[in-house]
Amino acid sequence: MTVADRVRVHDVRVLSDDWYVLRKTVFDFRRADGVWQRQSRETYDRGNGAVILLYDLDRRTVVLTRQFRYPAFVNGWDDLLIEAPAGLLDAASPEERIRAEAEEETGFRVRAPVKVYEAFTSPGSVTERLHFFVAPYEPADRVSDGGGVAAEGEDIEMMEVGFDEAMAMVADGRIADAKTIMLLQHAALAIFPHAG
């Protein structure tokens, strides 16, 4: 039996479609004991996305961004959020989108992105699946100032940070973004242990 065999959707209502789409769904779910249970959930559909950690093995640095995130602000975060470059796929492939996002946000042209995994970061309410990438960079790869797309409300600061400092920022809470923490942990396990 597949999960689809355990779900019977009864009603789907769009609650909002201003920024992305918020839906309320009423469905029956067949529990492990075979009993059907009526449930209701709201899901926020913003499409799928991609995120990348740019790293320089020789200099032991990574490229991050700082930007204002209203949802974090209203939940008590009183600073700009430090993140790895990321964006929604729209109609592009994950690799195409992350190359464009990295250049828009940081000014670095990505040479060789490597996909490391996919993950749902908030599956209890958000439908987004993120494609996680890493890629080497060097200073000569910076082709613009970055900063994001002003017409989309972006005002992004590029940060080049020592890897050890980035990990200290995770430990002391200065980096609180889940996708960024996941990529830094991946780098700690798979990239930087092998550096000179």
Contacts in CASP RR format, 6 or more apart in sequence:
PFRMAT RR
TARGET T0000
AUTHOR 0000-0000-0000
METHOD contacts of the structure
MODEL  1
MTVADRVRVHDVRVLSDDWYVLRKTVFDFRRADGVWQRQSRETYDRGNGA
VILLYDLDRRTVVLTRQFRYPAFVNGWDDLLIEAPAGLLDAASPEERIRA
EAEEETGFRVRAPVKVYEAFTSPGSVTERLHFFVAPYEPADRVSDGGGVA
AEGEDIEMMEVGFDEAMAMVADGRIADAKTIMLLQHAALAIFPHAG
5 30 0 8 1.000
6 29 0 8 1.000
6 30 0 8 1.000
7 27 0 8 1.000
7 28 0 8 1.000
7 29 0 8 1.000
7 30 0 8 1.000
8 27 0 8 1.000
8 28 0 8 1.000
8 36 0 8 1.000
9 25 0 8 1.000
9 26 0 8 1.000
9 27 0 8 1.000
10 26 0 8 1.000
10 27 0 8 1.000
10 28 0 8 1.000
10 38 0 8 1.000
11 25 0 8 1.000
11 26 0 8 1.000
12 23 0 8 1.000
12 24 0 8 1.000
12 25 0 8 1.000
12 26 0 8 1.000
13 23 0 8 1.000
13 24 0 8 1.000
13 25 0 8 1.000
14 21 0 8 1.000
14 22 0 8 1.000
14 23 0 8 1.000
15 22 0 8 1.000
15 23 0 8 1.000
15 24 0 8 1.000
15 42 0 8 1.000
16 22 0 8 1.000
19 46 0 8 1.000
20 44 0 8 1.000
20 45 0 8 1.000
20 46 0 8 1.000
20 47 0 8 1.000
21 44 0 8 1.000
21 45 0 8 1.000
21 46 0 8 1.000
22 42 0 8 1.000
22 43 0 8 1.000
22 44 0 8 1.000
22 45 0 8 1.000
23 42 0 8 1.000
23 43 0 8 1.000
23 45 0 8 1.000
24 40 0 8 1.000
24 41 0 8 1.000
24 42 0 8 1.000
25 40 0 8 1.000
25 41 0 8 1.000
25 42 0 8 1.000
25 43 0 8 1.000
26 38 0 8 1.000
26 39 0 8 1.000
26 40 0 8 1.000
27 38 0 8 1.000
27 39 0 8 1.000
27 40 0 8 1.000
27 41 0 8 1.000
28 36 0 8 1.000
28 37 0 8 1.000
28 38 0 8 1.000
28 39 0 8 1.000
29 36 0 8 1.000
29 37 0 8 1.000
29 39 0 8 1.000
30 36 0 8 1.000
30 37 0 8 1.000
31 37 0 8 1.000
41 124 0 8 1.000
41 125 0 8 1.000
42 125 0 8 1.000
43 125 0 8 1.000
43 126 0 8 1.000
43 127 0 8 1.000
44 125 0 8 1.000
44 126 0 8 1.000
44 127 0 8 1.000
45 127 0 8 1.000
45 128 0 8 1.000
46 88 0 8 1.000
46 126 0 8 1.000
46 127 0 8 1.000
46 128 0 8 1.000
47 88 0 8 1.000
47 89 0 8 1.000
47 127 0 8 1.000
47 128 0 8 1.000
48 88 0 8 1.000
48 89 0 8 1.000
48 94 0 8 1.000
48 128 0 8 1.000
48 129 0 8 1.000
48 130 0 8 1.000
48 131 0 8 1.000
49 86 0 8 1.000
49 87 0 8 1.000
49 88 0 8 1.000
49 89 0 8 1.000
49 94 0 8 1.000
49 97 0 8 1.000
49 128 0 8 1.000
49 129 0 8 1.000
49 130 0 8 1.000
49 131 0 8 1.000
50 86 0 8 1.000
50 87 0 8 1.000
50 89 0 8 1.000
50 94 0 8 1.000
50 95 0 8 1.000
50 97 0 8 1.000
50 98 0 8 1.000
50 101 0 8 1.000
50 130 0 8 1.000
50 131 0 8 1.000
50 132 0 8 1.000
50 133 0 8 1.000
51 83 0 8 1.000
51 84 0 8 1.000
51 85 0 8 1.000
51 86 0 8 1.000
51 87 0 8 1.000
51 98 0 8 1.000
51 130 0 8 1.000
51 131 0 8 1.000
51 132 0 8 1.000
51 133 0 8 1.000
51 179 0 8 1.000
51 180 0 8 1.000
51 183 0 8 1.000
52 84 0 8 1.000
52 85 0 8 1.000
52 86 0 8 1.000
52 98 0 8 1.000
52 101 0 8 1.000
52 102 0 8 1.000
52 110 0 8 1.000
52 113 0 8 1.000
52 132 0 8 1.000
52 133 0 8 1.000
52 134 0 8 1.000
52 135 0 8 1.000
52 183 0 8 1.000
53 62 0 8 1.000
53 63 0 8 1.000
53 84 0 8 1.000
53 133 0 8 1.000
53 134 0 8 1.000
53 135 0 8 1.000
53 180 0 8 1.000
53 183 0 8 1.000
53 184 0 8 1.000
53 186 0 8 1.000
53 187 0 8 1.000
54 62 0 8 1.000
54 63 0 8 1.000
54 85 0 8 1.000
54 102 0 8 1.000
54 106 0 8 1.000
54 108 0 8 1.000
54 110 0 8 1.000
54 134 0 8 1.000
54 135 0 8 1.000
54 136 0 8 1.000
54 137 0 8 1.000
55 61 0 8 1.000
55 62 0 8 1.000
55 63 0 8 1.000
55 134 0 8 1.000
55 135 0 8 1.000
55 136 0 8 1.000
55 137 0 8 1.000
55 163 0 8 1.000
55 187 0 8 1.000
55 191 0 8 1.000
55 192 0 8 1.000
56 62 0 8 1.000
56 136 0 8 1.000
56 137 0 8 1.000
56 138 0 8 1.000
56 139 0 8 1.000
57 136 0 8 1.000
57 191 0 8 1.000
57 192 0 8 1.000
57 195 0 8 1.000
57 196 0 8 1.000
58 138 0 8 1.000
58 195 0 8 1.000
59 162 0 8 1.000
60 162 0 8 1.000
60 163 0 8 1.000
60 164 0 8 1.000
60 192 0 8 1.000
60 195 0 8 1.000
61 160 0 8 1.000
61 161 0 8 1.000
61 162 0 8 1.000
61 163 0 8 1.000
62 160 0 8 1.000
62 161 0 8 1.000
62 162 0 8 1.000
62 163 0 8 1.000
62 166 0 8 1.000
62 184 0 8 1.000
62 187 0 8 1.000
63 85 0 8 1.000
63 102 0 8 1.000
63 106 0 8 1.000
63 108 0 8 1.000
63 137 0 8 1.000
63 158 0 8 1.000
63 159 0 8 1.000
63 160 0 8 1.000
63 161 0 8 1.000
64 82 0 8 1.000
64 83 0 8 1.000
64 84 0 8 1.000
64 85 0 8 1.000
64 158 0 8 1.000
64 159 0 8 1.000
64 160 0 8 1.000
64 161 0 8 1.000
64 166 0 8 1.000
64 175 0 8 1.000
64 180 0 8 1.000
65 82 0 8 1.000
65 83 0 8 1.000
65 84 0 8 1.000
65 85 0 8 1.000
65 105 0 8 1.000
65 106 0 8 1.000
65 156 0 8 1.000
65 157 0 8 1.000
65 158 0 8 1.000
65 159 0 8 1.000
66 80 0 8 1.000
66 81 0 8 1.000
66 82 0 8 1.000
66 83 0 8 1.000
66 156 0 8 1.000
66 157 0 8 1.000
66 159 0 8 1.000
67 80 0 8 1.000
67 81 0 8 1.000
67 83 0 8 1.000
67 154 0 8 1.000
67 155 0 8 1.000
67 156 0 8 1.000
67 157 0 8 1.000
68 80 0 8 1.000
68 81 0 8 1.000
68 155 0 8 1.000
69 77 0 8 1.000
69 80 0 8 1.000
69 81 0 8 1.000
72 81 0 8 1.000
72 176 0 8 1.000
77 176 0 8 1.000
80 157 0 8 1.000
81 176 0 8 1.000
81 177 0 8 1.000
82 159 0 8 1.000
82 169 0 8 1.000
82 174 0 8 1.000
82 175 0 8 1.000
82 176 0 8 1.000
82 177 0 8 1.000
82 180 0 8 1.000
83 177 0 8 1.000
83 179 0 8 1.000
83 180 0 8 1.000
84 177 0 8 1.000
84 179 0 8 1.000
84 180 0 8 1.000
84 183 0 8 1.000
85 98 0 8 1.000
85 101 0 8 1.000
85 102 0 8 1.000
85 105 0 8 1.000
85 106 0 8 1.000
86 98 0 8 1.000
86 101 0 8 1.000
86 130 0 8 1.000
86 179 0 8 1.000
87 97 0 8 1.000
87 98 0 8 1.000
87 101 0 8 1.000
88 97 0 8 1.000
89 97 0 8 1.000
89 131 0 8 1.000
90 97 0 8 1.000
92 100 0 8 1.000
94 115 0 8 1.000
94 131 0 8 1.000
94 133 0 8 1.000
95 113 0 8 1.000
95 115 0 8 1.000
95 133 0 8 1.000
98 110 0 8 1.000
98 113 0 8 1.000
98 131 0 8 1.000
98 133 0 8 1.000
99 109 0 8 1.000
99 110 0 8 1.000
99 113 0 8 1.000
102 108 0 8 1.000
102 109 0 8 1.000
102 110 0 8 1.000
102 135 0 8 1.000
103 109 0 8 1.000
103 110 0 8 1.000
103 143 0 8 1.000
103 144 0 8 1.000
103 146 0 8 1.000
104 146 0 8 1.000
104 147 0 8 1.000
104 148 0 8 1.000
104 149 0 8 1.000
104 154 0 8 1.000
105 146 0 8 1.000
105 147 0 8 1.000
105 148 0 8 1.000
105 154 0 8 1.000
105 156 0 8 1.000
105 158 0 8 1.000
106 142 0 8 1.000
106 146 0 8 1.000
106 147 0 8 1.000
106 156 0 8 1.000
106 158 0 8 1.000
107 142 0 8 1.000
107 143 0 8 1.000
107 144 0 8 1.000
107 145 0 8 1.000
107 146 0 8 1.000
107 147 0 8 1.000
107 158 0 8 1.000
108 137 0 8 1.000
108 141 0 8 1.000
108 142 0 8 1.000
108 143 0 8 1.000
108 158 0 8 1.000
109 141 0 8 1.000
109 142 0 8 1.000
109 143 0 8 1.000
110 135 0 8 1.000
110 137 0 8 1.000
110 141 0 8 1.000
111 135 0 8 1.000
111 136 0 8 1.000
111 137 0 8 1.000
111 141 0 8 1.000
112 135 0 8 1.000
112 136 0 8 1.000
113 133 0 8 1.000
113 134 0 8 1.000
113 135 0 8 1.000
114 133 0 8 1.000
114 134 0 8 1.000
114 135 0 8 1.000
115 131 0 8 1.000
115 132 0 8 1.000
115 133 0 8 1.000
116 132 0 8 1.000
116 133 0 8 1.000
116 134 0 8 1.000
116 183 0 8 1.000
116 186 0 8 1.000
116 190 0 8 1.000
117 132 0 8 1.000
117 186 0 8 1.000
118 129 0 8 1.000
118 130 0 8 1.000
118 131 0 8 1.000
118 132 0 8 1.000
119 129 0 8 1.000
119 130 0 8 1.000
119 132 0 8 1.000
119 182 0 8 1.000
120 126 0 8 1.000
120 128 0 8 1.000
120 129 0 8 1.000
120 130 0 8 1.000
121 128 0 8 1.000
121 130 0 8 1.000
121 178 0 8 1.000
121 179 0 8 1.000
122 128 0 8 1.000
122 178 0 8 1.000
130 179 0 8 1.000
132 179 0 8 1.000
132 182 0 8 1.000
132 183 0 8 1.000
132 186 0 8 1.000
134 183 0 8 1.000
134 186 0 8 1.000
134 187 0 8 1.000
134 191 0 8 1.000
145 158 0 8 1.000
146 156 0 8 1.000
146 158 0 8 1.000
147 154 0 8 1.000
147 155 0 8 1.000
147 156 0 8 1.000
147 157 0 8 1.000
147 158 0 8 1.000
148 154 0 8 1.000
148 155 0 8 1.000
148 156 0 8 1.000
161 169 0 8 1.000
163 184 0 8 1.000
163 187 0 8 1.000
163 192 0 8 1.000
166 175 0 8 1.000
166 184 0 8 1.000
167 184 0 8 1.000
167 188 0 8 1.000
169 175 0 8 1.000
170 181 0 8 1.000
170 184 0 8 1.000
170 185 0 8 1.000
175 181 0 8 1.000
175 184 0 8 1.000
END
